[in-house]
Amino acid sequence: MRAKPTLFAILLVGVFAFSSCEQKPAAPAPEEKPAMSTSTPKPAAEIAGTPAGTVMTPEYVAAVGRFAYIWGWPLVNNLNRALAVEKLPEPGRVGGVIPMSPPGQVSMLTDYIDEKERFVTCPNQDTVYGAGFQRLDEKPVVIQVPDFGNRFYVYQIADARTNSFGQIGKQYGTKPGFYLLVGPSWKGTVPNGISGVIQSPTDLAVIFPRVFQDDTPEDKAAIQPLLSQIVVYPLTEFDGKMKTKDWKNTPSTGGETKWVVPEKFFDELPIVLKQTPPMPGEEAMYATFQAVLDAAAKDPKLKEVLIQTAVASEKDVIGPLFQFHNNGRPVGNGWTSPPNGANWGYDYLSRTATARSNMYDNAPNETRYVYTDFDSTGQRLSGAHVYTVTFPAGQTPPVDGFWSLTLYNKEHLFSANPLSRYSLGTKNKSMKTNPDGSLTLYVHNTSPGPDKEANWLPSPKDDFSLYIRAYWPKAEITEGKWTPPKVDKQK
């Protein structure tokens, strides 16, 4: 007799039967995808440009050449200044006026620069200048910084692109001592006693010490011991001791020259491209310039196209940039100012405009430059008219350092005048304020009278420009909250 299934067995079979009916089919195995082919982008320097031998039309060569002229103008200018003094036997004064030295050193003045200066446009008469070009991969240098006390000073250091780098000055709290300046490829040993190391982005660099001096005999005497301690020398001569130099009787050499000659520009540009490595993103531009230069080197007709392009670009593009109203951005009352001086980056326009109009700006946090060619009605400034510039009470340029208003002739140089006065500002202790606390400066060709002569800025008889310098500017200037005063033409 067959045994009857138990209730438990019946239930168990039912559960399994029910479960098998409701169970979902198993998911199919994932389909294998083909492996993705990936490639790492090549560095820009390895990406090919125009192949050698590619046919180039004159129009193409002219188009590339025009931009190359704009881009390279400041660098060729700077290079030629450096080459002009490379063979000097010792620190001296170019034309008896400009401090300049061979690589490895600087030369200092002992007073304000005078009206004979023609080496650099827009010199100042607020500070005592020094200058010296350097070749840092070959010859790193030690920069001496004496104890300036409360006196304002700044050592501008600029690279081959005229960008400022390094921070030596009162606003940086730099301590007295010895600072080593080296090139981008330098791999030497830093000796004991060096206070800091500054590495230049380029082999070519230039040092411009500037030290404030007020317009009194007492201060002109007091500054001399400090100036004698501003010395630069090769690292091989470093012994940890503060050196001194008497700058009063340095020799006179050479004279003024034209720093960018259009007909020679494209012979000099290859030197710049070789000595100044491209910034990130400039590699393709360098390759394009080089391809055109190579093609022109093999084809006299294309070379002539480049020469004519340089001549035309000098006249049509570079020439107008000399005017201050074409440099920077408007900041009020007809004045303009570049906010990124000496920190140009990829701003080739402002870099070239400043190199043409007022070479070698300080960085914006060191000095802000504000300039105008026009009066408050938009008319060109001219010595045929009488002008006043009035700073309302408490509204002179807000600075932690000092300020000045300088007058330049139509060549952006000093214009000789009976007072030998080229600027007014913090350094002038005899200026008079008005009863309401405002300050009025008188700008014209003839004296405003004995009672106003302390505030007189003499002008030439023809066109001129006005130029405000704000050393160690406060936030009101750097953030655009301060407005320069009107230049009012008097009837």
C-alpha distance (Angstrom), angle and dihedral (degrees) to the residues before:
residue distance angle dihedral
M1 . . .
R2 3.80 . .
A3 3.72 116.7 .
K4 3.76 115.9 -116.6
P5 3.77 115.5 -119.0
T6 3.70 113.2 -104.9
L7 3.77 121.9 -117.5
F8 3.85 89.7 -112.5
A9 3.80 91.7 54.9
I10 3.78 92.0 48.8
L11 3.79 91.2 50.6
L12 3.79 92.3 46.5
V13 3.81 92.9 52.5
G14 3.80 89.6 48.1
V15 3.75 92.8 52.2
F16 3.81 92.3 51.2
A17 3.79 91.5 44.7
F18 3.82 91.7 50.2
S19 3.80 92.5 45.8
S20 3.79 92.4 51.0
C21 3.78 91.1 51.4
E22 3.82 93.5 52.0
Q23 3.85 98.3 40.6
K24 3.87 114.2 116.2
P25 3.75 118.3 -128.3
A26 3.82 114.9 -97.2
A27 3.84 115.4 -93.7
P28 3.78 112.8 -102.9
A29 3.79 117.4 -107.9
P30 3.83 111.2 -90.6
E31 3.76 113.1 -94.2
E32 3.78 112.5 -112.7
K33 3.83 112.3 -117.6
P34 3.76 119.9 -146.3
A35 3.79 113.7 -102.1
M36 3.83 112.5 -94.9
S37 3.76 115.1 -119.9
T38 3.81 110.7 -133.0
S39 3.77 131.7 -177.8
T40 3.79 129.7 -167.6
P41 3.81 111.9 -124.1
K42 3.77 111.5 -107.5
P43 3.77 120.0 -115.6
A44 3.78 110.4 -95.3
A45 3.79 90.9 -112.4
E46 3.82 90.1 61.4
I47 3.80 96.9 50.9
A48 3.78 110.3 103.9
G49 3.78 120.5 -117.4
T50 3.78 129.8 -166.1
P51 3.83 108.5 -25.0
A52 3.78 116.1 -115.4
G53 3.77 112.9 -95.1
T54 3.80 95.3 27.5
V55 3.80 111.1 149.9
M56 3.82 111.6 -106.7
T57 3.76 122.4 -166.4
P58 3.80 119.3 -138.9
E59 3.79 88.9 -115.8
Y60 3.80 91.7 56.3
V61 3.80 92.3 46.9
A62 3.81 89.9 49.9
A63 3.83 92.1 49.6
V64 3.81 93.5 51.2
G65 3.80 91.5 40.5
R66 3.80 92.8 54.1
F67 3.79 92.9 55.4
A68 3.81 91.6 42.2
Y69 3.81 88.3 55.4
I70 3.81 92.1 52.9
W71 3.80 92.7 44.8
G72 3.79 96.5 43.8
W73 3.82 101.4 38.8
P74 3.84 96.4 93.1
L75 3.81 92.7 43.0
V76 3.81 94.1 50.3
N77 3.81 89.1 45.2
N78 3.80 91.3 52.4
L79 3.81 92.6 44.1
N80 3.80 93.3 52.8
R81 3.79 91.8 50.1
A82 3.80 88.9 53.4
L83 3.82 93.0 47.4
A84 3.80 90.9 49.6
V85 3.81 91.8 64.4
E86 3.80 100.4 30.8
K87 3.81 93.8 100.6
L88 3.80 97.9 43.8
P89 3.81 109.5 131.1
E90 3.81 93.9 -140.2
P91 3.81 142.4 -13.9
G92 3.79 111.9 -60.7
R93 3.79 145.4 131.7
V94 3.78 122.6 -74.0
G95 3.79 107.8 -132.4
G96 3.79 87.5 -2.7
V97 3.81 89.3 -73.6
I98 3.82 116.0 65.0
P99 3.82 121.0 69.2
M100 3.80 109.7 -127.2
S101 3.78 138.0 152.3
P102 3.79 143.3 -179.5
P103 3.83 117.2 -92.6
G104 3.77 113.4 -69.0
Q105 3.80 96.4 41.4
V106 3.82 145.5 52.2
S107 3.77 132.3 -138.4
M108 3.81 124.0 -140.0
L109 3.76 134.4 -155.5
T110 3.81 119.9 -139.8
D111 3.82 97.9 -143.7
Y112 3.80 140.3 13.0
I113 3.77 116.3 -48.4
D114 3.81 111.5 -103.3
E115 3.78 136.1 -132.2
K116 3.81 93.8 -89.8
E117 3.81 90.8 73.3
R118 3.83 112.9 121.3
F119 3.82 103.2 153.8
V120 3.82 97.8 86.6
T121 3.79 128.4 23.5
C122 3.80 118.7 -123.8
P123 3.80 101.1 21.0
N124 3.80 116.9 -178.2
Q125 3.78 133.2 -128.6
D126 3.78 95.3 -156.8
T127 3.79 98.3 80.8
V128 3.78 139.7 34.1
Y129 3.79 108.2 -111.7
G130 3.76 135.4 -140.5
A131 3.80 130.5 178.1
G132 3.77 143.1 -176.5
F133 3.82 135.3 160.6
Q134 3.81 117.3 -138.7
R135 3.83 138.9 -157.7
L136 3.76 98.4 -154.7
D137 3.80 105.8 -179.7
E138 3.78 89.1 57.9
K139 3.80 98.4 32.9
P140 3.83 119.2 21.4
V141 3.78 111.5 -165.8
V142 3.79 140.4 -147.9
I143 3.82 115.9 -130.4
Q144 3.80 115.4 -153.8
V145 3.80 118.2 -145.1
P146 3.83 113.8 -169.3
D147 3.79 124.4 -159.9
F148 3.81 103.2 -82.2
G149 3.80 94.3 179.0
N150 3.82 109.3 -160.6
R151 3.81 94.3 -18.7
F152 3.81 116.5 117.1
Y153 3.77 116.0 -117.5
V154 3.79 139.3 154.8
Y155 3.79 133.0 -174.2
Q156 3.78 106.8 -147.6
I157 3.80 112.4 -155.1
A158 3.81 115.6 -170.6
D159 3.79 130.6 -174.8
A160 3.81 130.1 -141.3
R161 3.83 89.9 -78.1
T162 3.85 91.6 53.0
N163 3.81 89.9 -111.3
S164 3.80 114.0 143.6
F165 3.79 118.8 -126.3
G166 3.79 135.9 165.8
Q167 3.78 121.7 50.6
I168 3.78 117.3 -118.8
G169 3.78 116.7 148.9
K170 3.77 148.8 82.9
Q171 3.81 94.1 -79.2
Y172 3.81 89.1 57.1
G173 3.78 94.6 50.8
T174 3.80 90.4 -122.0
K175 3.78 111.8 -173.2
P176 3.81 121.6 -135.3
G177 3.78 111.3 -94.6
F178 3.79 146.1 80.9
Y179 3.81 122.8 -44.3
L180 3.80 122.4 -167.7
L181 3.82 117.5 -140.1
V182 3.82 113.9 -163.1
G183 3.79 137.8 174.4
P184 3.81 127.7 -109.7
S185 3.82 93.0 -98.2
W186 3.80 98.5 42.5
K187 3.82 113.7 125.4
G188 3.79 102.4 168.4
T189 3.79 131.1 127.6
V190 3.80 121.2 -87.0
P191 3.80 108.2 -131.7
N192 3.79 124.7 -136.5
G193 3.79 113.6 -89.3
I194 3.80 96.6 42.7
S195 3.83 110.2 128.5
G196 3.80 96.4 -157.8
V197 3.80 144.4 -16.5
I198 3.82 124.4 -125.6
Q199 3.80 118.2 -167.9
S200 3.79 117.9 -155.3
P201 3.83 119.0 -140.5
T202 3.82 88.3 -137.4
D203 3.79 136.6 36.3
L204 3.81 90.9 -122.8
A205 3.80 114.5 68.1
V206 3.79 137.7 153.3
I207 3.80 130.6 -146.9
F208 3.83 121.6 -148.7
P209 3.82 113.9 -177.2
R210 3.83 112.2 -164.0
V211 3.81 122.1 -171.8
F212 3.81 123.9 -175.3
Q213 3.80 117.7 -119.0
D214 3.78 125.9 177.1
D215 3.77 122.4 -137.3
T216 3.81 98.7 -99.9
P217 3.82 131.8 102.7
E218 3.79 89.8 -126.3
D219 3.80 94.1 58.7
K220 3.79 93.0 42.3
A221 3.79 87.0 59.1
A222 3.79 95.4 41.6
I223 3.80 93.7 54.9
Q224 3.82 96.3 56.2
P225 3.85 98.9 84.7
L226 3.81 89.5 51.9
L227 3.80 93.6 49.4
S228 3.80 91.0 52.4
Q229 3.81 89.3 59.3
I230 3.82 95.0 52.8
V231 3.77 97.1 99.8
V232 3.80 134.8 149.8
Y233 3.79 121.8 -164.7
P234 3.82 140.3 160.5
L235 3.80 117.8 -76.0
T236 3.80 88.8 -118.6
E237 3.82 88.6 68.4
F238 3.80 95.8 52.4
D239 3.81 113.5 122.4
G240 3.80 101.2 157.3
K241 3.80 93.5 -105.1
M242 3.81 124.9 116.1
K243 3.80 108.1 -111.1
T244 3.81 125.8 -152.7
K245 3.80 134.2 -153.2
D246 3.80 130.8 -168.0
W247 3.81 103.3 -132.5
K248 3.81 97.4 -178.7
N249 3.79 99.4 92.1
T250 3.79 106.6 32.0
P251 3.83 115.0 150.4
S252 3.80 125.3 -96.3
T253 3.81 119.1 -123.7
G254 3.80 138.5 174.5
G255 3.78 126.2 -24.9
E256 3.77 144.3 -122.3
T257 3.79 124.2 -41.3
K258 3.80 142.5 172.1
W259 3.78 108.9 -92.7
V260 3.81 100.6 -161.1
V261 3.80 116.6 41.1
P262 3.83 108.2 -174.5
E263 3.80 93.7 -149.2
K264 3.84 90.0 57.0
F265 3.79 99.0 36.9
F266 3.81 98.1 97.5
D267 3.80 90.6 48.3
E268 3.81 89.1 56.1
L269 3.80 99.6 40.1
P270 3.84 93.2 75.9
I271 3.82 88.7 60.1
V272 3.80 89.9 54.4
L273 3.81 92.5 48.1
K274 3.80 91.0 50.5
Q275 3.79 97.4 44.8
T276 3.81 99.4 38.7
P277 3.82 112.9 58.2
P278 3.81 115.5 -142.5
M279 3.76 119.1 -98.3
P280 3.82 114.3 -120.5
G281 3.80 106.3 -70.2
E282 3.80 95.3 23.2
E283 3.81 96.2 88.6
A284 3.82 94.9 94.7
M285 3.80 91.1 47.9
Y286 3.81 91.2 51.4
A287 3.81 90.0 49.6
T288 3.82 91.7 49.6
F289 3.80 92.1 49.6
Q290 3.82 91.2 47.5
A291 3.81 92.9 49.1
V292 3.80 90.4 54.7
L293 3.81 91.9 45.7
D294 3.81 90.3 50.6
A295 3.80 91.8 49.6
A296 3.81 91.6 48.6
A297 3.79 91.0 49.5
K298 3.83 88.8 61.1
D299 3.81 97.9 39.7
P300 3.82 119.7 53.1
K301 3.80 91.2 -162.7
L302 3.80 91.7 58.1
K303 3.79 90.0 45.4
E304 3.78 88.8 55.5
V305 3.81 89.1 50.3
L306 3.81 89.1 56.3
I307 3.79 92.4 48.7
Q308 3.79 92.6 50.7
T309 3.80 90.0 45.1
A310 3.81 89.6 54.3
V311 3.80 92.5 49.2
A312 3.81 92.2 48.8
S313 3.82 93.4 44.4
E314 3.79 91.7 51.3
K315 3.79 90.0 55.3
D316 3.80 101.3 36.5
V317 3.82 103.6 32.3
I318 3.79 110.9 18.9
G319 3.79 96.6 36.7
P320 3.83 96.3 63.1
L321 3.81 90.9 48.0
F322 3.80 88.5 68.7
Q323 3.81 88.9 74.7
F324 3.78 112.4 88.1
H325 3.78 93.3 -137.8
N326 3.83 87.1 66.2
N327 3.81 93.5 54.1
G328 3.79 125.1 81.6
R329 3.79 126.0 -18.3
P330 3.82 131.7 -59.6
V331 3.81 115.2 -86.3
G332 3.80 99.5 177.0
N333 3.82 142.0 -70.1
G334 3.80 93.2 37.7
W335 3.81 96.2 -55.0
T336 3.82 124.3 126.2
S337 3.80 132.4 -162.9
P338 3.82 135.3 177.1
P339 3.83 108.8 -127.8
N340 3.82 93.4 -156.6
G341 3.80 103.7 51.3
A342 3.82 113.5 169.1
N343 3.82 88.8 -2.8
W344 3.79 92.7 83.4
G345 3.79 102.1 149.4
Y346 3.81 105.6 170.1
D347 3.80 93.8 -18.7
Y348 3.79 95.2 115.4
L349 3.80 92.6 164.0
S350 3.81 96.4 60.3
R351 3.79 92.2 38.9
T352 3.79 91.1 56.3
A353 3.81 94.6 40.4
T354 3.79 91.2 54.3
A355 3.79 93.1 43.7
R356 3.79 88.2 54.3
S357 3.80 98.8 42.4
N358 3.83 107.1 29.0
M359 3.80 113.4 -0.3
Y360 3.82 122.0 -149.6
D361 3.79 109.4 25.3
N362 3.78 120.4 -170.2
A363 3.78 117.5 -120.4
P364 3.86 113.5 -81.2
N365 3.81 94.5 -108.2
E366 3.82 88.9 53.5
T367 3.79 100.2 44.0
R368 3.80 133.6 -2.8
Y369 3.79 116.0 -153.3
V370 3.81 120.1 -153.1
Y371 3.80 122.5 178.7
T372 3.78 145.7 171.5
D373 3.79 140.2 -169.0
F374 3.81 93.2 -171.5
D375 3.77 142.7 66.7
S376 3.80 123.2 -127.2
T377 3.82 91.6 -81.8
G378 3.81 93.3 53.3
Q379 3.81 95.5 -104.6
R380 3.81 121.4 138.9
L381 3.81 113.1 -97.0
S382 3.79 109.9 -109.4
G383 3.78 136.7 175.0
A384 3.78 87.6 -128.9
H385 3.82 87.9 77.8
V386 3.81 138.6 56.2
Y387 3.82 119.0 -122.6
T388 3.79 138.2 -176.0
V389 3.78 127.5 -157.6
T390 3.80 112.4 -161.8
F391 3.79 124.1 -169.9
P392 3.82 109.3 -161.1
A393 3.80 115.9 -125.9
G394 3.77 109.2 -68.2
Q395 3.81 92.5 6.8
T396 3.78 103.9 102.0
P397 3.82 108.5 123.8
P398 3.84 107.1 -61.2
V399 3.80 106.5 -122.7
D400 3.78 142.3 151.0
G401 3.79 88.7 -147.8
F402 3.81 118.8 33.4
W403 3.80 141.5 -71.3
S404 3.78 139.8 -140.9
L405 3.80 143.0 -177.3
T406 3.81 111.9 -140.0
L407 3.81 128.8 -169.9
Y408 3.82 120.3 -144.7
N409 3.77 130.0 -173.7
K410 3.79 122.5 -124.5
E411 3.83 90.1 -78.7
H412 3.86 90.3 54.6
L413 3.79 91.0 -112.3
F414 3.80 133.9 112.4
S415 3.79 118.2 -75.1
A416 3.81 115.8 -142.4
N417 3.81 113.5 -116.9
P418 3.84 138.7 168.5
L419 3.82 93.5 -98.2
S420 3.82 95.7 44.2
R421 3.80 83.4 -131.8
Y422 3.79 119.7 145.3
S423 3.80 103.0 161.8
L424 3.79 143.2 21.0
G425 3.78 128.4 -153.6
T426 3.78 144.6 91.1
K427 3.80 92.5 -13.6
N428 3.83 92.9 59.9
K429 3.79 108.5 85.1
S430 3.81 96.2 -179.9
M431 3.82 99.9 61.9
K432 3.80 114.9 123.3
T433 3.79 126.4 -137.5
N434 3.80 124.6 -147.2
P435 3.85 121.6 -107.3
D436 3.81 90.4 -97.5
G437 3.81 91.5 53.8
S438 3.80 96.1 -104.5
L439 3.79 121.4 130.8
T440 3.82 121.1 -132.6
L441 3.79 121.4 -167.3
Y442 3.81 120.1 -164.2
V443 3.79 116.9 -140.0
H444 3.80 117.7 -171.8
N445 3.77 145.5 101.7
T446 3.80 99.6 -94.7
S447 3.78 131.9 48.7
P448 3.82 116.1 -85.8
G449 3.82 88.4 -144.1
P450 3.82 135.1 -79.6
D451 3.81 93.9 -76.3
K452 3.82 92.1 56.6
E453 3.79 101.2 32.8
A454 3.82 93.6 99.3
N455 3.83 86.6 65.5
W456 3.81 95.8 42.0
L457 3.80 120.6 118.5
P458 3.83 104.8 -170.1
S459 3.81 117.5 -137.3
P460 3.81 131.7 -159.7
K461 3.79 119.5 -110.8
D462 3.81 94.0 -104.5
D463 3.82 135.5 42.7
F464 3.81 121.7 -29.6
S465 3.81 141.8 163.4
L466 3.81 135.8 -134.8
Y467 3.78 123.9 -133.9
I468 3.82 129.6 -168.7
R469 3.78 120.0 -157.5
A470 3.79 118.7 -164.8
Y471 3.81 109.9 -170.6
W472 3.80 114.8 -156.5
P473 3.80 91.1 0.0
K474 3.77 121.5 -150.8
A475 3.80 123.6 -125.3
E476 3.82 91.9 -93.0
I477 3.81 87.4 70.1
T478 3.80 101.5 35.1
E479 3.82 90.9 47.7
G480 3.81 93.7 46.1
K481 3.82 96.7 -113.9
W482 3.82 96.2 122.8
T483 3.80 119.0 76.6
P484 3.82 120.8 -153.3
P485 3.84 115.2 -123.4
K486 3.78 125.7 -99.2
V487 3.78 120.5 -96.4
D488 3.79 100.2 -135.9
K489 3.79 122.0 -161.4
Q490 3.80 111.3 -140.4
K491 3.79 121.8 -138.9
